[in-house]
Amino acid sequence: MIQLVAWRLIAAIPVLLVVAVSVFCLVRIAPGDVASLIAGDTATVEQIEAIRKQMHLDDPMLTQFAVWLSGICRGEWGTSVFTGRPVLRLISERIEPSLLLAVYSLALATLIAIPLGVMAAAFRRTAIDRLAMFVSLIGFSTPVFVIAYALVYVFSIQLRWFPVQGYAPVSQGFASNLSTLALPAVTLALVHSALVARVTRAAMAEVLLEEYIRSAKAKGISFLRVILFHALKNAGIPIVTVIGLGFASLIGGVVVTESIFNIPGLGRLTVDAILRRDYPVVQGVLLFCALLLVGTNIVVDITYPHFDPRLRRVR
């Protein structure tokens, strides 16, 4: 296991390097003079030049990248141009809402999607299968903001069960935290569960056609036991993969949801930094999300031998 993790970490280094180069170049090729935008319309030429020198914008592109990458390796991810605070501190302050929202959403999506997908595969080509896939199609096709505003109207404005906007940290109590993240979590869960349900249905439908499933049924094993202890485990690799990728994408890609519910997460931080052209923050957040994605892939990859013992010999 340790050797597997070590090899995956080594293989992730080139990926992260490519991501770092891409993030750096995308931010730098944006149109407009960064120093002038940061300084403002009333800034003098001397002030603009001072900002340009502070951000190393006069140096060659390769030198700028080397300075930034060396700071990343030392744990110095730069300083926000507008707030003057370290980028890592800004990320650490915003990671809690995004992380909890991703955990709640993914847990709820898994509880909804896996039973739905299993039921659709077990009764495929029946009314149950068509109904389950129709529900998942509706969830996958409906925009996030439509679901969010519908939930706000029903549960916040009409029933007054949950607050419309805002975020309560865990330090104020788990109940308060859960009440502020309930509607955003349900919004994301309804969208993400549609994808997980369809993947579960496809994987289960393929496994249920295998010979060992027929043999288990012929031996008199109950249908429920065949589904839960034989078919579902062997169909677990694609299901775990899509769940793992969903977790990483939920942390870094909940901009619309965080904006609607006024949640101070990484999505809001990224949007604010882009609008203000705060390059150090944009680069830091994007690189941090890439690290989360790579780390999630490694964790998911480690779980594969649990579902397919043949992979233990291969690795």
Secondary structure, DSSP 8 states (H G I E B T S, - for coil): -HHHHHHHHHHHHHHHHHHHHHHHHHHHTSSS-HHHHHH-TT--HHHHHHHHHHTTTTS-HHHHHHHHHHHHHTT---B-TTT--BHHHHHHHHHHHHHHHHHHHHHHHHHHHHHHHHHHHHTTTSHHHHHHHHHHHHHHHS-HHHHHHHHIIIIIIIS--S-SS----GGG-HHHHHHHHHHHHHHHHHHHHHHHHHHHHHHHHHHTTSHHHHHHHHTT--HHHIIIIIIHHHTHHHHHHHHHHHHHHHHH--HHHHHHTT--SHHHHHHHHHHTT-HHHHHHHHHHHHHHHHHHHHHHHHHHHHH-THHHHH-
